Amino acid sequence: MSEQPRGDLPALPADPIEELPLIPVSAGAMIFDSLGRLLILDPSYKKGWTIPGGVMEHWESPWQACRREVYEECGLTVERGRLAAVDTRPAKLKRPTQLRLLFDCGQLDDATLAGITLDDEEILAHRFVEPQEAIELLRPAVSRRVASALASPTCCYLEDGRPVAGLIP
């Protein structure tokens, strides 16, 4: 609901918060073992393999969301990482535009990875696979995002998992 215009000023919303765009943000993690293999997960709530990660809550930053989701899904505490990709997923019928952030959390030692504890309500299984095999197994959008991040020495900007013409990598 909006107030009446005041002179040549535009109408102001009664509650500006209601008028803010709502763009879901999620954060995922690339975690590697000592052999350079990528951790992938088999979620119970959707088909295909994915990486640890999930939706950012209203009270947290993307890095906090990444760390929380990794801990919730597989019991790992990630202490460091770098932003590897920013991906804008296009809107679809009944789904708004989405922002997906991917963090490269590097290699974790074998002792830490031996402590993986899966959330048995959300995650059916986990595997460590070579990056190329991961790209083949991951859900399409995640696969494109991971492939682009692995190919870039710096953070890459993507739209639907694909590099954007005109942007310098």
N, C-alpha and C positions, 0 to 999 in steps of 0.2 A: 504494500500500500504506500502511495507517495503523497507528499504534501503538495499544495498548489504552488505553481511557479511564482517566484517573487521578482517582478520586473522582468529583466532580460536574463536572469539567472535560471539555470535548468532546475527542474523539480528535484527535490531531495527525497530520498527514501525515508520513510518513517523510522526504519531501523536499518542503518547502513550495513550492518553485519549480514542481514538477510539478502542483501543485494550483491555481496561479494561472490565472485565465481568460485565454484567448488570443483577443484581439480584434484582427484585422488593422486597421491604420491606413494610410490613404493620404493624400497631399497633392497638390493640383493648383494650377495657376497660371492666373490670367486675366492675359494680356499684351496690351496694346493698341498699335497703331501711332499715328502722329501725327494720323491722321484719326479716331481713336476706334474703329477696327475691332478685333475680337477675333481673336487667333491661335487657329486650330483645326487639329487634326492628324488624318490618316487612318491609324490603326494597322493593321499587317499581321496582328495576332493576334486581332482581334475586328472585328465589323461596325460601321459607323457612325463618325461623326466624334467626336472627344473634344478635351480640352484637354491641354496638357502636364502630366505628373504621374505618380505611381505609388506603390507600396507603400513604407512606411517600414521601413528596416532596423532591427534590434534595437539598434544602436549609435548611432542618430541621432535628433534631434528632428524634429517635423513640418516646421519651417522648413528644416532641413538637407535633409530628404527632398525637399521641394519644389524647392529650389535644385539638388540633385543630379539629380533627374529632368528638370528643364528643360534642364540642361546636357547630360545624356546623350541626350535625345530630339531636341534641336534646336540644341545648341551655344551657347546663350545663357547668359550669366551674369547672374542677377538679384541686385541688391544691396539692394533694398528692397521692402517689401510690407506689407500689413496683412491680418490674419485677417478674411475676409469672411463665411465660413459654416462652421458645424460641422453635419455631417449624419450621423445614425445610420441605417445601412441595416439593415433587419430580417433576422434569420436566415431561411434557407430550407433545404430538404432538402440536406444535405451542404455547407452553407455557414454559418459562424457569423455573428452580428451583426458589422457592420463600422462603423468610424468613418472618415468622409471629411472632410478639412479643405480648405477652399478659400481661397487667398490671392489678393488683388488686388495685382498687381505693377506696376500703373499703365502709363503709356506709356513705351515705349523709343524712342529716336531712330532715324531712318531708317538712319543709318550702322551702328548696332548690329544692326538687323533685317536689313540686307543681308548680315550674316555668318551667317545661319541655315544650319546644316549638319545635315541630318537623319540620324538613326541609320538607315541603310538596311536593317537587319535588322528594326527595329520599326516604322518610320514610312514610309508610302508617299508621302505628300504633305502639304503644309501650305497654308493659305489665311488671308487676313485678310478677315473679313466683318463687316458691320454687326451689332451685338448682336442685333437681332431675327432676322436670318437665322441667326445662330449658334444661337439658341434652337430654331429650326426644324430645323437640321441635326444638332445634337448628340444623342447617345444619350439616351434618356428621363430617366434618373436624373441624368445630368450636366446636361442641359438645365434640369431643375427647379431644381437647385442653383445654376446660373449665373443663371437668371432671378431667383431669390429674392435672391441676393447683389447683383445689379445694381439691384434695386428697394429695397434697404435701405441707409440711410446708415451703419449700424453693423453689426457682426457679427451674423448671424442664426443661430438654432438651428433645425435642420430634422430631421424624421424622414422618411426615404425621399424627401428633396428637397422636403418640404412643411412649411409653418409649423405649429406645434403650438398647438392651442387652449389658451387660458389663459396663454400666455407673452406678456409685453409686448415688442413689437419695439423 
